[in-house]
Every structure is written in structure tokens, then in C-alpha cells.
């Protein structure tokens, strides 16, 4: 049975879709059959993040309404990793998609994958609850900003009402210089505050959000951080990226 992991956040703009895309690509490059599902119906972004929007013929609504099978709707990434995406639908009323219907789609998708990553809509509205019903594990993505951490705590409390066995934290867009100066919360303090295991720390990068980085053609610090996140998910390691490790002041303060 595939591991089904919900990627969620309390608010938009924290990089949840980028985390989903990068983690999926890293798992696929390891040889795992990896399938991404864009759960943000009506506001699809995952196909854009992967650079495959021009390859989309059918979407999740076509599958739900019987115009296509899941295998027909799957889109493969451009780098030949084998990563597959079930895209969302544009300009569709998401309220028409019930939790039970979405769960049945995820259940069938598990037949074609070792890992199913669900990119949940930001926030805690109906779309979040629809996607949370279908997952057995979850990753909460936040940034070191107080408002984002508060929203992450709200998501965590809601996930506790679902049958989710394991929940971890990814702190995204971390700036080591600000962390060293004490101007932002450090990732481990955020994890302790939320009482969650820290799965990953992703540094701020000018290349994040650009397709060349998401496809990991450039081996920068963000790519290293995603490799470490992938190893945590695969239970090979518990190490996370240290955004201050190349800074003298960071070593001094530690």
C-alpha cells in the first residue's frame, strides 16, 4: 500500500506547493513510484510548478465525472524521473467535490504509486477537510514568521481529528543570517513550540519557484535541503539542513 502524505499549511505563500513538487521529484529520482495530486480544485498550481501545464489533457474533475480514467489523466514530469501528477481543474466550483469522492480517487491512485503526495489547499476551509480525509500522514509547511506559525498550529489541531498516524514539520524559506541575529525563530524552536518532529528545513533561495530549481538541475543549498528531507521521509536519517552552518557567527553563537 502506498504511503499517502498530505502537504498542508495554515496560510498561502509559505511554499507548500514548491515543497510538494521538490519532495516528489526527489522521491521519484530514488526510484520510488511517486504520484502527486493537486487537491486545490479551482486554483491549480502544481502543474505550473512542475512546468507541465501544457501537457494536461484531463484533470481530476474529468476523472470524477467519468470522462477519463486516472491513468489517462496522469501527467509525467519533463525530466524523465517517472514522477506523475493528477492535475487539478481550473475554474471549477470545489464545493461540488465531496470528501468521499476525493478519497476514492486517492485510493485508486495508490494502486499506481509507492508514495502519493497530496497538495492541500491553503487554509482550513472545505478543501482542506476534503483532502485531509484521504491521508494517513501529513507534513505541515510553515515559515519562521509568527503569523505562519500560529496558522500552522491551527492546522495541527484540526489534523488531530482525522485518522492520521504521523505528522511532521517543514520550515521553509529560512534565512540563516536572520536566525543567527535572533530576528526570526529558529526551526527547532518552532518544532518544539508545535510539539512536532522536525522533518526538514529549507533555506530561502532566489531560485526557488523557478522551474530549473524545482527540477533540481542546479545543485544549490535548497537541493541539498530537499535531499535531507527526502531521507527523513524514507526513515534513513533524522538530520535537517542547518541554514547557519556556513556562517562564522552561526558557529560562534552555537
Secondary structure, DSSP 8 states (H G I E B T S, - for coil): --EEEEEE-SSTTS-HHHHHHHHHHHHHHTT--EEEEE--TBS--HHHHHT-GGG----HHHHHTTSS-HHHHEEE-TTSS--EEE---BT--GGGS-HHHHHHHHHHHGGG-SEEEEE--SSSSHHHHHHHTT-SEEEEEEESSHHHHHHHHHHHHHHTTS---EEEEEEEEE-HHHHHHTSS--HHHHHHHHT-EEEEEEE--TTTTSHHHHTT-S--HHHHHHHHHHHHHTTS------TTTT-HHHHHH-
